Amino acid sequence: MTSPDDPGTSHVPFQVPAPFGPHSGPKAGPDTDLQGPGGVDLALVRQFFHEAIPFNRYVGLKLMEIERGRVLAKIPFRSELVGDPIRPALHGGVISMFADTVGGSAVWSLTNPGDKVATIDLRVDYLRPGRLMEIQAVAEVLRVGNRVGVSSIRVFHPDDPAHPIAMAMGVYTIKRADER
């Protein structure tokens, strides 16, 4: 199948599931316990990252805890995630994708309904090989402004959280719904 924008580009069609729609981020819901400084519904943020992003579904990424400005997530081990079968170790791309996703979700937790978040920059320092087991990541927002948010992300194995396998810093642009 070809993209209507570029007849030479193949892609797999993907329909963003309700309630997200093709041009909107999560909307605030009726659960006032999940409303806070940002106002975006945290349950919908979790649902979006679990259901609307095909690669997250493929790797099994789950947001275990989400609060304003902080997210804890996991990716269970799968043999398809191995990047070095000799060592063996997890693929560095999986680790960086994980850090990026968790950092972005932490920034998104501080936005308003309808706002969009996208990565500007991601720096990942790989500190040790990722063993062939579940990995977890925790992201904490260091700063969020009107147009940019910054997260610090630590990726680790749940049996040894004091010794991270990677540390990352993510910078994310925020497109405010009321500026469109």
C-alpha positions as CSV (number, residue, x, y, z in Angstrom):
1,M,0.0,0.0,0.0
2,T,1.3,3.5,-0.7
3,S,0.9,6.7,1.2
4,P,-1.3,9.3,-0.4
5,D,1.4,11.9,0.4
6,D,4.2,9.9,-1.3
7,P,3.2,7.3,-3.9
8,G,6.5,5.6,-3.5
9,T,6.3,5.0,0.3
10,S,4.9,1.8,1.6
11,H,3.1,1.8,5.0
12,V,0.7,-0.2,7.0
13,P,-2.5,1.8,7.6
14,F,-3.3,2.5,11.2
15,Q,-6.5,4.0,12.6
16,V,-6.0,5.9,15.9
17,P,-8.6,4.4,18.2
18,A,-11.3,6.4,19.9
19,P,-11.3,8.5,22.1
20,F,-8.1,9.9,20.6
21,G,-9.2,10.7,17.1
22,P,-6.9,11.7,14.2
23,H,-6.2,15.2,15.4
24,S,-6.5,15.2,19.2
25,G,-4.6,14.2,22.3
26,P,-6.3,12.7,25.3
27,K,-9.3,14.7,26.5
28,A,-10.1,15.3,30.2
29,G,-12.5,12.8,31.6
30,P,-15.0,12.8,34.5
31,D,-12.6,11.2,37.0
32,T,-11.6,14.3,39.1
33,D,-9.0,12.3,41.0
34,L,-6.9,12.2,37.8
35,Q,-7.3,15.9,37.1
36,G,-4.5,18.2,38.4
37,P,-2.2,21.0,37.5
38,G,-2.1,20.0,33.8
39,G,-5.7,18.9,33.6
40,V,-5.1,16.0,31.1
41,D,-6.8,12.8,32.1
42,L,-4.0,10.5,33.3
43,A,-6.1,7.3,32.6
44,L,-6.4,8.4,29.0
45,V,-2.7,9.1,28.8
46,R,-2.1,5.5,30.0
47,Q,-4.6,4.2,27.5
48,F,-3.1,6.1,24.7
49,F,0.4,4.8,25.3
50,H,-0.9,1.2,25.7
51,E,-3.3,1.1,22.8
52,A,-2.7,3.9,20.2
53,I,1.0,3.4,19.6
54,P,1.6,0.1,17.6
55,F,5.2,-0.2,18.6
56,N,4.4,0.1,22.3
57,R,2.0,-2.7,21.9
58,Y,4.6,-4.8,20.0
59,V,7.2,-4.5,22.7
60,G,4.6,-4.8,25.5
61,L,5.3,-1.4,27.0
62,K,3.1,-0.7,30.0
63,L,2.8,2.4,32.2
64,M,2.8,0.9,35.7
65,E,2.4,4.2,37.6
66,I,1.5,7.6,36.3
67,E,1.2,10.8,38.3
68,R,1.7,14.5,37.4
69,G,5.3,14.8,36.2
70,R,6.4,11.2,37.0
71,V,5.9,7.9,35.2
72,L,7.1,4.3,35.9
73,A,6.9,1.8,33.1
74,K,8.1,-1.6,32.0
75,I,8.9,-3.7,29.0
76,P,8.8,-7.5,29.5
77,F,11.6,-9.5,28.0
78,R,11.1,-10.9,24.5
79,S,13.7,-12.6,22.4
80,E,12.9,-10.2,19.5
81,L,14.4,-7.4,21.7
82,V,17.9,-8.9,21.7
83,G,20.5,-6.7,20.0
84,D,23.7,-8.7,20.8
85,P,23.2,-12.4,20.9
86,I,26.9,-13.1,21.6
87,R,27.1,-11.0,24.8
88,P,23.9,-11.4,25.1
89,A,22.2,-8.0,25.6
90,L,19.1,-6.0,24.8
91,H,19.1,-3.8,21.7
92,G,20.2,-0.2,22.4
93,G,17.4,1.0,20.2
94,V,14.8,-0.6,22.5
95,I,16.4,1.1,25.5
96,S,16.4,4.5,23.8
97,M,12.9,4.1,22.5
98,F,11.8,3.2,26.0
99,A,13.5,6.2,27.6
100,D,12.0,8.5,25.0
101,T,8.5,7.2,25.4
102,V,8.5,7.3,29.2
103,G,10.1,10.8,29.3
104,G,7.4,12.0,26.8
105,S,4.6,10.5,28.8
106,A,5.8,12.2,32.0
107,V,5.8,15.6,30.2
108,W,2.4,14.8,28.7
109,S,1.0,14.2,32.2
110,L,1.5,17.9,32.9
111,T,-0.3,19.2,29.8
112,N,-3.8,20.3,29.2
113,P,-6.5,18.3,27.3
114,G,-5.8,18.4,23.5
115,D,-2.1,19.4,23.8
116,K,0.4,17.4,21.8
117,V,3.9,16.4,22.8
118,A,6.8,15.4,20.5
119,T,10.5,14.8,21.0
120,I,13.0,17.6,20.2
121,D,16.1,15.9,21.6
122,L,17.1,12.7,23.4
123,R,20.4,12.0,24.9
124,V,21.0,8.4,26.2
125,D,24.1,7.3,28.2
126,Y,24.3,3.5,28.1
127,L,26.0,2.5,31.4
128,R,25.9,-1.3,31.2
129,P,24.4,-4.0,29.0
130,G,20.7,-4.7,29.3
131,R,20.3,-8.3,30.5
132,L,17.7,-10.6,28.9
133,M,15.0,-9.8,31.3
134,E,12.3,-7.2,32.0
135,I,13.4,-3.6,32.0
136,Q,11.8,-0.7,33.8
137,A,12.1,3.1,33.5
138,V,11.2,6.0,35.6
139,A,10.9,9.5,34.2
140,E,10.6,12.7,36.2
141,V,9.9,16.1,34.7
142,L,12.6,18.6,35.5
143,R,10.9,21.6,33.9
144,V,7.8,22.2,31.9
145,G,7.1,25.5,30.2
146,N,4.5,26.8,27.7
147,R,6.2,25.1,24.8
148,V,9.0,22.8,26.1
149,G,9.3,20.1,28.7
150,V,12.4,18.3,30.0
151,S,12.5,14.9,31.6
152,S,15.2,12.9,33.3
153,I,14.9,9.1,32.7
154,R,16.5,6.2,34.4
155,V,16.3,2.7,32.8
156,F,17.0,-0.3,35.0
157,H,16.3,-3.9,35.8
158,P,13.7,-4.4,38.5
159,D,16.0,-6.7,40.4
160,D,18.7,-4.0,40.6
161,P,17.2,-0.5,40.4
162,A,20.2,1.1,42.1
163,H,22.4,0.3,39.1
164,P,20.8,1.8,35.9
165,I,21.5,0.3,32.5
166,A,21.0,3.8,31.0
167,M,20.3,7.4,31.9
168,A,18.6,9.7,29.5
169,M,17.5,13.3,29.2
170,G,14.6,14.1,26.9
171,V,13.5,17.5,25.6
172,Y,9.9,17.7,24.2
173,T,8.0,20.3,22.4
174,I,4.5,21.0,23.6
175,K,1.9,22.1,21.0
176,R,-0.9,23.7,23.0
177,A,-4.4,23.0,21.8
178,D,-5.5,26.6,22.4
179,E,-2.8,27.8,19.9
180,R,-4.1,26.0,16.9
